[in-house]
Amino acid sequence: MKLRVRDVADMAGRTERAVQLAVQSGALPVLRQVGRSFVIDDVAALAWVRSNAAGRAFSPRVRRWPCSTATSRASCRRPS
């Protein structure tokens, strides 16, 4: 399922700005960028949420895994 930044923020209990910063830093991979908004895979978002929870440290490799298996590598990239 594809989510917007607002949806990920609601799911994580974080602000939209925190999600945007995670996207810009590469901690949260993006499926694609449409205009100024980002489309994020729900599995990648769940991995990011769990990696930020106490006691649930997921490595960056695990956070990138949903993107690399669901789509081509070219579609999961850091926004420019």
N, C-alpha and C positions, 0 to 999 in steps of 0.2 A: 504494500500500500504506500502511496506517496503522501507525504505530509508537508505542510508549510511550516515556516519558522514559528508562527503563533501556535500551531498544533503541538509542536515539539515542546515549546515552553509550557503549555498547559499540562502535557503529559509528565514533564519533568518537575513541575512545580518551581520553575525558574522564570526569570524575566526574558523577554524577547531579546534584549541586548546581550544577555549571557549566552544565548544560543547563537546569535550573530558572531560574537567573539570566538566561540568554539568553532564555527564554520571558517572564520578568517584564519584561525591558528592551525587549522587542519585536524583538530581533534574530532570534529564531526564531519564525515565525508558527505559530499553533495552529489545527488544524481545528475542534476543539471541546474543551470541558472536561466530563468526566464525573466528577461528585463532586469529589474533590481531585486526580484524575489528568488528564493532558493527552493528547490524541490528536494526533499530528503526522504530516503527510504526508511520505513518504520522499523525494520530490524536494526539498521545502523543507529537510529535514534534510541532504540531500547538499549543497545550496547553502550552508547554514550551515557545514557542515564545511569545505568548500572555501574559504569566505570567511575562516575562521580559520587556514587553512594558510599557511605562509610563501610569499610571492610570488603568492598567489591572491586578491587583494582584489576581492571582489564587492560591488557597491553595495547599499544597502538595497532599492532598487527591484528589483534582480535577485533578491534573497532573497525578496521578497514575491510575485514573479511566479507561482510554482507554485500558490500559494493562490488568486490572483485568476483564473487560467485554469481550474483544476480544479473550483472550487466558487463559490458566490456570495460576494460580499464580506462579507456578514453572518456567514458561518460562519468566516471567518479574521479573528480579532480578538485583541487583547491581553487576557489574563485580567484580570478585575477583582479 
